């Protein structure tokens, strides 16, 4: 079946293989990675990866953990993909669980990680991230500690969801489908696509030009599809795949692609015009300082911004430009993860009988005082493409804004470009460098510009 479907990668759990299985497990055109259960029957995991990929297994020393990891190398200057497969038997011993969590912690720093397997934890509610049993709750905590997101949403064996799929990056995996069986297995097959290479490409990003789309033709193409027959006897995932294929096919015929603005760096003038709406926050309405300015801009410009955001975010994640301590505006992280992570480090030191000092920093008007030139220099240093940098520079330059209140508008004025105020950053750097110089154990947690810096203090006088 693997060869018939021409899968790039196939992961299998509960292989029941031992050292006597060698000749019968080989597949022509595929490299086999396997980890057999030692000392008793059952269990075991395997990965088949096409020989056209440059892949290699990662050695692990944790005996008893039925899990293996393979690194698939990316192209030049592209991040590798770390692929893992695991079998977690029901009621597995806590010691083996801890070895698995240790192993996971060692590999979770990879910029592109995919973990699949049969974990036998049916009491977990993934919609609410809750569990009945202590073992399952600890598993949930480990996934959260390593910032892994679970993708499965439907049963994979009978009425339970035992087979799971995890990723550490948004957009890495898609087109998830459940259905069919492999051999005599009573588990459903899980199929998905890994978009690691496609999503890392920034120079080939295409923008759809909906302004020039032929919506009449699009409507006729969609209406001409016999939907009742096309979706007959199909399950939810199969129906969605069919619908998406037809919609995208019609889109290709009716919506042209626009690459010129991105490649040339040109930005339409009206994309740089902002209508500023004052929103009252608190206090006297007569005081302008009690209002929050909300900027309304061009809708096509906002769509283009989303393309840019995706490219820049991917570039920073691949290059480790965003540190693990940053919890702001990142998928899978929030104010809550910021608090829990920092609180966990503090309580561990307190439980050990140590004193902890914490410095809280909040930079005034942080988003309004960022130097555009410094921002662009940092992006260039991180390897962002020239076309993208040129577009961002033009997008920031020559902007104009006006205030609109109850339909009345002021005259257009130039949007100011202000520089970073060095004092706050200087104080922060001084504190951090001082702790580094003194050799004090310190830790940091951030949500955008809000920063908490903690350190263990061994002396009474601090």
N, C-alpha and C positions, 0 to 999 in steps of 0.2 A: 504493500500500500504506500509506503514511504517513497519508493521509487516511482510508482505510478503517478502519484500526485506531485512528484518532483519537489518535495519540501526541501528547503535549505537546511533546516534544523529539525530534528525530531527528538523529543525528550520522553523517556519511558520510566515509570516507577513500578515497583514490585516485579522486577524481572525474573526473580527466582533462579538466577544464574549462579553457577559456581565455577570453579576452575576447570571443570570438565567441558564447559560450554565455550568453545572458541571458534571452531570452524563453522558452526551453524548460526553464529550471530553476525557474521560479516555481511556487509552490503556493498555491492560494487559502486564505486564513485563516492563513497562516504568514509569518513574517518570516525572510528568508534572510540568513545571514552566511557568507561564503566567503573562502577564501584559495587562489588558484591558484598552481601552480608557475610560476616565472618563467624564461624563457629556453630551456626544453625541454619536451617532452611528458611526460604522465603526472603522477602524484602529485596533490596538492591535497586540501583538506579543506573541509567545509561543515557548517553547523548550521541546521536548520529549527526555529524556536521559535514556538509559537502566538502570534498577535497579541494575545490576551487578557492575556499576561504583559508586564509592564513590563521590557523587556530592552534592553541596549545593548552594543555591542562595545567591547573594550579595545584601544587602539592599542599596537602593539609595533614596535620599530625593528630587531629582529634579522632581517636579510635572509637568506634561504635556509632558515629554519626553517619547516617546513610545520605550523604550529600556530596556532590562533586561540582567543581567550578571549571569553566573553560573560558579563556579569553580569545575573542575573535578580533584580530587586529584591524584597525581602520586604515584608510588610505593616508597618504602623507599629510601631516598636520591635522589629522582627524582623530578624535578620541576612540579608544578601543571599546568594544562592548563586552561586558562580563556577564556570562550566562550561567545560571546555576539551576540544578534540579535536585529535589530533596524528597525523601520518603520519611514521614514521621509516623511510626506505628501508634496505634491506640494505646493509651496509658504508658507512654514511654517514660523511662526513669528520669527523675529531675536532674540527675548528674549529666545524663546525655543531652538533655535540653540545654543545660548551661554551656556545654561544649559547643553545641550548635550556635547559641547566641554569641559566644566568643568568636566563633568562626565568621559569623555574619558581620560582627563589628569590625573584623579585620579587612573585610572586602567592601564594606558599604561606602567607603570613600571614593569608589569608582565613579566617574562622571556619567556612565551609562550602564546601569545594572538591571538585569531581568532575572527574577527568580520564580520558578514554577515547581509544582509538586503536589503530592497527596499528603495533606497534613492531618487528616482525621481529627478535626476539631469542630464537630457539628454544632456545638452550643454557642459558637460565636455569632453574634448579630453584627454583620459588617456594615449595615446601614446606620446603626447607632454606635458602633464600636464598643459593644458591651459583650460580656461573657458570663456564664454561670459558674464554671469551674475555675479554681485557682490556677491550674496549669494553662488554661486558655487565656486567662487574664494576663498572665506573665508573658505569653506569646504576643498578645496585643501590645503590651508595653515595649517589647523588644522591637516590633515592627515600627512603632512610633519613635522609639529612641534612634532608630537608624533611618527615619524619614522615608519609609517605604509605603507606597500606596497600593491597595489591593483592588484589582480590576474586575474580578468575577462578580456576577450578580444573579446567577441562576443555578439550580441544582445540577450536580455533575454525577451523582450516583443515587438513584431512587429519588427521594424527595429531599436529600441533604446536599449541602455544598461542601464537599471534602477537598476537591482539587482547587487550588488557588494560584493566582498569578500576581506578582508584585513588581513594581518598577520604582526607581528613585528619581524619575524625571518625567515631567508632564510631556505628553506627545511622543514618547519613545515607542509605545506599543498602541496599536489600534486594530480595527476590524476583527474584534474578538467574537468568535462563533463557537457554540457548543452543539454537538450532535454527532451521532454515529459511534461505532465501537471498533476497537482494534482487537482482532482475533476473538477470544472467548472472554475478554474483559467485561465486567459489568459497570465500568466507569465510562462516562461519555468522553469523546475526544474533544479537546480544546484546540482551536486553531486561531492564530493571530498573526499580525504582521509587525515586524520591528522596523521602525522608521529612522533608526539612528543616523544613517548616512544621508538620507534625503533631508531630514530636518536640520542637519548641521550646515547644509549648503546655504550661503547667503548671496553669492553672486548670481545664482540662477533663480532667485525668487521672482515669481510672476505675480502681477497684480491684474485682476479682472477689471476691464473697463465697462462697468454697467451703464455708463452714460450712453454708450453706443450699442447697447444690446438690442436685439430684435425680440422683444417680449411677445409680439404677436406670433412669430414662428415658434418660440418656446412653448407658448400655450397650446398651439396646434400639435406639436410633437408629444406633449404630455397627454393631451386628450386622446391621441390616437393609439395609446398603449392599452391593450385589453387587460386592465388591472385585475379583474376578477379571476381570469384564467392564469395570469402571471403569478398571483399570490396564493392560488389554490393549494391546499395541503402543505403549506410552508409554515414553519415555526417562526417565532418572533425574530430571531437573529437572521434567519434566512430571508424573511420578508423585508427586513431593514436593508440587508445587503442588496436585494433585488431593487428596492426603491431607490437606494443611493446610486446604483449603477445606471439606472434609467435617467435619473435627474442629472447626474454628472455628464452623461452622454448628450442630453439635450443642451446642457450648458455649453459644452465644447462647440456645438454647432451654432449657438446664438450669441454667445458673449465673447467678444474679442479680448485679447490679452494686451495689456499696456505695460511696457517695460521702460519706456523712454524717461519718465520722471526719475525713476530709480537710478538708471545708468548714467544720465547726464547730470544728475544732482539738481535739476531745476525744480522750483516749487512755485505753483501758481500764486499770483499776488493775493487773491482773495482768500487763500488758505492761511494767510498771515494776519487776517483781521479778526479781532476778538471783541465780542460784545460782553462787557462785564456787568453782571447782575449782582447787586449787593443783597446779601441774605443776613437778616438780623440774628445775632447770636444771643445777646443778653444785655441788660442795662437799658439806659435811656436811648430811645430811638433817635434823639436829636444828635447824639454823639457819633460821628462817622467811624470812630474806632471800635464801635460795638457791632460792626457789620463784617461779614466774611465775603470777600469778592469771589464770585464764581464766574469763570470765563467760558463763554459759549463760542465754539469755533465751527468751521465748515465740516459738514458730515463726511464728504469724500476725504477731506484732510484727516479726520479722525480715523477713518478706515486705513489710510496709508500709515498712520501712526501705529496701528496694531501690527502691520507687517514689520515695521521698524522695530517695535518692541520685541516681537518674536525673534528677529535676527540678532538683536543686541543681547537679549537675555540668554539665547543659546550660546552666543560667543563667550559671554562671561562665565556661564556654567561649565563649558568645555575647557576653558582656560583657568578654572578655579578663581575667577575674579571676584566672585561673591563668596565670602567665607561662611563656614558652617554656623558661626555665631550670629549671622544675620537672619532674623525671622520676619522682617517686614516685606510685604508685597511679594511673597514667594508661595507657590502652591504647596500645600501640605504643612505650612507653618503659619503661625498666628500669634496674637498676644498671649494666648494660653500656652503654646509650646515655649514661647520666650520665658514666661513665668516659671513653668514646670522645670525646664532645663536649668535655669539659674537657681531656683529653690532647691533642686536636688543636690547641686554642688555645695550650696551653703549648708544644708542639713547634714550632709556627709561629714563635713569638717566639724560642725557643732557636735554631732554624735561621737566624734573622735576626741572630744574634749578641747577643741581648739577654738580660739576666738577668730571672728571674721569681721573685717571692715568692708563696707560697701560704699562706693561713690556713685551717685546718680547724676547724669548729665542730660540736659535738654537744651539743644541749640535753638536760640530764638530765630524765627523766620528762616529756618534751614533751607527750605525749598526756594525761598525768594532770594537768597544771597549766594547761590552757587555760581562760581565763575564759569562762564560758557567756554572760554579758551582752555581752562584747566580741565574741564569735563571732556572736551574733544581730545586733548593731549592724552588723557588717561585711556580713552577708548582706542586711540591709535596705538598706544603702547600695548594694548591687549590684543592687537591684531585684527581690529575691525576693518572691513573692506573699504577701499578708497571711495567707491561710489556712495556707500552708506554714510561715510564721514562727510562727504561733500554735501549730500542731501540734508543731513542734520545741521551742518553749518549754515546753509541757506535758509533752512526752516527757522532757525533761531535769529537770523539777521533781518533787520528791516521790518519788524512786526509793528502793528499799530493797534490801538485799542480805544474803546469809548465806553462810557457808562450809560446804561439803559435802565430807566426807572419808570414804571407805569406807562410804557410806550414812548416816553420822551427820551431822546438821546443827546449826549454831549457831542462836541466836535471830536474828530479823530486826533489822537495824540500818539507820539512815538512811545513804544513800550520800552521802559528802561532796562538796561543790562547792568546788573550790579555785581560787585566782586565779593568773594568770601571775606567775612570778617575774621581776621586771623586770631583774635584773642582767645575765643573759645577753643578753637582747634589747638592753639598753642598750649593752653592749660591742660587739655586732655592728653596731648602727646607728652607733656612734661610728667604728668602723673604716671602714665604707662611706662615711659623710659626709666623713671625713677625706680619703679617696682622691678623692672627687668635688671637694672644695674645692681639693686640690692639682693637679687636672687630670691625674691619673695614669690611664693606660689600664687599666681593670680589667674582669674578667669573673667571672660567678658561675654555679655549677651546684649544684642541690639535689636531694636525694631525701628527700621529706617534710621533716623538720627537720634532717637531716644536710646541712651546707652547706660548699662549698669556694669560697673567694674568692681570685682570682688577680690579679696586677698586674705590669705591666712596670716594672722598676726600671732607670733609665738611669744613676744615679750609683752608684759603688762603695760609698759609705757608706750606700746605701739611702735 
